[in-house]
Amino acid sequence: MASPPVAHRSARRFRRRRETPGTVVALDADSELLGEVPAPRVLGDATRLPFRDDAFDLVVCQALLVNLPEPERALEEFARVSSDRVAVVEPDNSAVRIDSTVTAEPPLARRARELYLDAVGTDASIGDARDLFERAGLSGVTVRRYDHERAIEPPYSERAVESARRKASGAGLDTDRETILAGGTTPEEFDDLRQEWRAMGREAAAQMQDGEYRQREVVPFFVTVGHV
């Protein structure tokens, strides 16, 4: 069983904090992503960590539990290999907020997100993981929320322009077609959504050409920390 990324992004951030002593070991199930960070690094599965008990002072992951069908298994492994603390940074994808100069974009994005979350087979809205920590036997649990904001405004980046193109072509939504249909949405319902999505994308692209398009997306993240 493979697992999503565990800590390669977190490892990059910790290594940038020069004032923080200690050794950071990155683990990931994806060898390409793992190659983005310097050694020491280990290819492995978050639910079967290849480390001895109490091997680390701190075990941390970001946006991992929301991608696991059994997040408790990963937390139990984190607690096993940590001698002190476990921390996770998880989004609540059900509470994403979008504001846009394209009137149709926020409700369409919400509709597509709800269809995807209903079908994905994991709890993509974990966010505050206090209950999971306590069930895993972790104590002194604290939770802190922060909002990650992304804005699109002039001058537009190439990434923003490509995003508008993918909306207008339907390509962005097409990547989630199989998952959404697995959740009970009919092909006809998906095609109707796709048609509206493309129209929204064309309007966004037109506004970009005039320098009028603005979009703001806010994703709530929760930092949950517990002691073993």
N, C-alpha and C positions, 0 to 999 in steps of 0.2 A: 504494500500500500504506500503510495507516494503522498507527501504532504506539501501544502503550499509553502511559500517562503517563510522562514522563521525569523531570521535576524540579520540578513545581509544589509538591509537599509539601516537598521539600528546600529550595526557595527560601524558603518561609515560615519554615522553621526558621533558615536562615542570616540572614534579615533580622531575626529576633528577637535574634540575637547582636550587640548593639551594639558590642562590643569588637572585632569582626571588620571590618576595613576592606575596601574594594573594591566593585565592582559585581557584582550577581547578575543573570544573565539567565535567565529561565525559558522552557523550551520544552516544548510538549505538543501532541499530536495532537487533543486534545479542547478545543474553544474554550470550553466552559462551565467546565471545570476550570481552564483557563488564566486565566479571568476572575477567579478567586479570589485571584490575586496581583497586586501592582502592577507597573507597567512598570519596566524594559524586559521585554517578553515576546514570544515568537515562536511562531506556529503552525507546526508542522513534524513531520517523521518522524525518529525516532532513527537509522534506518538510512541516511538521506540528509540529514544536518544542513546547514542553509542558512547555513553559516559558512565563512570562509576558514581555511586551515591556520594552526595556532598562534594561534588567536584568543583562547584563554582560558588562564589559569594552571591551572585545575582544572575538570574535567568530572565531574559526579556524578549518579547516578540511584539510585532506590530501587524495589525490587520491579518492575523492568522486564524484566531478562533472563529471568526465569522465565516471562514471557508472550510471549516471542519464539520463533518456530520456528528462527531462525538468530541466536542471540545474538552470535555472532562478528562479524557484520556491524555491529552497533551498537558493539561494542568497538573495531573498526577505525576507525569514524567518530569515536568519542571520542578515540582516540589521535591522529587526524589534526588535530582542532581544538584539542587541548591542547598547550601548550608545556612543561608540567611534569608534572602528575599526573592520573591517572584513578582514580576511586573508585566502587564500587558497594556498595549495601546490599541483600542478597538473602536471602530466607528459604529454609529447607529444609522444604518443606511435607510431606515424607514423614516428618518426625520430630516433628510436632506431638503434644503430650501433653495429654490431657484427664483431669481428675479430677472426679467428680460424685457427689452424693448419690443420683442416679438410677443404679442399678447398670447398667442397659442402655445408658446414654449413651456411655461411653468405647468399648466394642466396636462399637456401631453407627456412631459418628462415624468410627472408624478404617476400618470397612468401606466406608462411603460415600466417604470421602476416597480410599481405594485405588482404588475403581472410577473415580472422577473422574480421578485422576492417570494411570491407565492409558489413559484415553481422550482426554485433553485435547490431545495432539499437541505439547506443549512440555515442556521439562525443568523441572517445577515444584519440583524438589528441588535446584536448583543450589547454593544456600548458599555454600559455600567455592568461590570462582571462580578460584582460583590457576591451575589448568590452562588455563582460558580466557584469562586475562591473558597467560600465558607464550606461548600459541599466537599471540596478537595482537602479540607482540613487546615487551610491557611488561616492565620489569626491576625489581629490588628489591622484589618483591611481598611484601606483608605481609597477614595475615589475622587479624582479631579477631572473636570470637563474643560475642554478647550475647543473652539470652533476653528476649523480650517477653511479659509476663504480663498476662492479663486475668482478672479475677475477678468472679463474680456472687454477691452475698450481700445480705442485708437491710441497709438499705432498698433495695428493687429500683428500678432506674431504669425509665423508660418504655421505653427501648430493650430492656432485659432482659425486660420483660413481653411486649413485642411479639415478641421472639425465641421465647419459649415458645409464644406463640399460633401462630406460623408453623410450629413443630415439630408442634404438636398438629393443625394443619390439613393438614400435608404441603406447605404452600406453599413453605417454604424448600428442601426437597428437589426440588420440582417445577421450580425454576429451573435445575437441573442435569440434568434428565431427558434432554434431547436429546443432551447431551454424553456422558452415561453410556451411553446406548443405542448411540451411535456406536462405543463401545469394545468391543462384543461382548456386553454384558449384554442378556438377553432382556427383553421387556416384562413377562413373568411374574415374572422375578427382581426387576425393579425394583419391581413392585407389592408383592411380598412384603416387600422392604426398606421400602417406603413405609408399609405397614401397621405394621410394627414401629416405625418412626420416629414415627408418629403416637401410638402407645401410649406411647412414651417421652416424647413431648411432653406428653401428658395427665398423666402422672405428675409431670413437672416443674412443670406449672401447678398441680397439686393441692398439691405441696410448697410452692410459692410462697404459696398462699393461707394456709398454716399458718406461713409464715415459716421453713421448714426447708430450702429449696433452696439448695445451694451448688454452684458450678462454678468450676473453675480451668483455664484453657487457657494453655499455654506454647508459643510459636512461636520456634524458634531462628533468629536472623538472623546473617549474617556480613558484616563490613565488609572488603572487599578493596581494597587500594590498590596502585597500581603507577606507575612512572615511565616516561615516553616516551623 
